[in-house]
Amino acid sequence: MPHPSDADDLFALPQIEGGAPKGGFPHPEMLPTVAYQLVHDELLLDGVSRMNLATFCTTWVDDQARRLMNESLDKNIVDKDEYPQTAELETRCVRMLADLWHSPDPAGTRGTSTTGSSEAAMLGGLAAKFRWRAKGGKGIPNFVCGPVQVCWEKFARYFDVEIRQVPLRGDRLTMHPDDLATYCDENTIMVVPTFGQTFTGLFEDVAGISNALDELQAKTGLDIPIHVDAASGGFLAPFTAPELVWDFRLPRVKSINASGHKTGLAPLGVGWAIWREATDLPDELVFNVDYLGGNMATFNLNFSRPGGQVVTSYYEFIRLGRFGFTRVQRAVYAVAEQLARGIEKLGPFELIHAGDPLKGIAAVSWRMTGEQTFNLYDLSDRLRTRGWLVAAYPLPADRQDETIMRVLVRHGFSYDMADLLLADMVRALEQLDKHPPSTSLTREESGSFTHSATPKVSTAEIRKRRAKRSA
Ligand SMILES: *Cc1c(COP(=O)(O)O)cnc(C)c1O
């Protein structure tokens, strides 16, 4: 094959003609320009990340953050000895977060960056399991929670811990502190409140849960610790609702996880696990690696990880500080509240979470009211034609027969974008009214998704229940 020159048109090259290899490991080489174009073009079919209102994760970063990510591209965070300053920045971030979340000993406690909240949750769960065992725990360990993100179902299965998910009851869409006594026993290693629920965006009542566990201890002697899953709330409430007590101010809270790549404003690939005090992380979980001739503690599931996300987290923390984070997160909530007011006015919707910073994360969730000729999956599908990705999904047990819709408002989602979304919702609703779908989409068909495991009740069963209810 003659070697292509700069004069050749990229799209007339024989390599382009064959298309991108898709099956076995390819034999021939390709020019980087050709391979780049193939990959780049294929990715055009991905959604636009900033219009993805289903994700909690960062979709906007500034140029300086991009530069730091690029400069750190080749640094492995596990090489503490080779990249001691990256290690130092991680240590500073841990201290800053321990301070932000009111650890009694921010300088001396333990914590680590992770690939995300999932890994941080596993570490928090493992520490609780090891502490329980050290206190003489025998039998099958369990933990108690409300509706949780799928990482907790993974933790349960991967590490052989029974998950006791308290079903929703009454009008309340978060865990009832009153239910804890029924679900906790001597094998309960922890209670996991979610501070910023995946389904609705609502905060679970960590202080109320802590009180209920105090009462349980007074009655039974059971001393059950709390791990707070603050994946999204951990970087919001300290700035926008500082009066909410959910963190290490409650002595029962022994560990907290948060996603740096969600409301921590860092690019994808970083989470944090912080323990209240150093002794809350059992030594068996800690490994030592060489560090400037000495030793440094690591406690992670993965070995190699990129360093840039931690570097960039540090950049965000010092660039914005408490003042800047407060301004940014207040602005995000203000957009969420404007969007909520708009959605409420559209008609057939009832808000579940209107973006109130005292009640939940910067998100809006709602359900449909009255008899409509379409469902929320149909609406989600219509919005997709304009590029908006809006999640619709069933509520968790025992409310799976109800569908809700949710929009995450993130840094970079402006008032203007909110107005554009509202205008498209108006158009979508008019169209659905004028041309009602002959059969509505199911959750599976709509491709809409949630961040939870599939509901434990089948779609057929849900239809049956619905039919029974409307009969
Ligand atoms: C996103 C999320 C997780 C998982 O976090 P990742 O950073 O995506 O691994 C866990 N819990 C809650 C409440 C979440 O919102």
The ligand as an SDF file (V2000), in Angstrom:
LIG
                    3D

 15 15  0  0  0  0  0  0  0  0999 V2000
  -23.2590    8.1800   42.7240 C   0  0  0  0  0  0  0  0  0  0  0  0
  -23.5610    7.5630   44.0170 C   0  0  0  0  0  0  0  0  0  0  0  0
  -22.8260    6.4730   44.4770 C   0  0  0  0  0  0  0  0  0  0  0  0
  -21.7480    5.8410   43.6400 C   0  0  0  0  0  0  0  0  0  0  0  0
  -20.7090    6.7320   43.4510 O   0  0  0  0  0  0  0  0  0  0  0  0
  -19.6480    6.6700   42.2860 P   0  0  0  0  0  0  0  0  0  0  0  0
  -18.7830    7.8330   42.5770 O   0  0  0  0  0  0  0  0  0  0  0  0
  -20.4150    6.7680   41.0150 O   0  0  0  0  0  0  0  0  0  0  0  0
  -18.9410    5.3450   42.4110 O   0  0  0  0  0  0  0  0  0  0  0  0
  -23.1140    5.9670   45.7250 C   0  0  0  0  0  0  0  0  0  0  0  0
  -24.0820    6.4960   46.4790 N   0  0  0  0  0  0  0  0  0  0  0  0
  -24.8150    7.5490   46.0750 C   0  0  0  0  0  0  0  0  0  0  0  0
  -25.8650    8.0980   46.9790 C   0  0  0  0  0  0  0  0  0  0  0  0
  -24.5790    8.1120   44.8230 C   0  0  0  0  0  0  0  0  0  0  0  0
  -25.3120    9.1620   44.4200 O   0  0  0  0  0  0  0  0  0  0  0  0
  1  2  1  0
  2  3  1  0
  2 14  2  0
  3  4  1  0
  3 10  2  0
  4  5  1  0
  5  6  1  0
  6  7  2  0
  6  8  1  0
  6  9  1  0
 10 11  1  0
 11 12  2  0
 12 13  1  0
 12 14  1  0
 14 15  1  0
M  END
$$$$
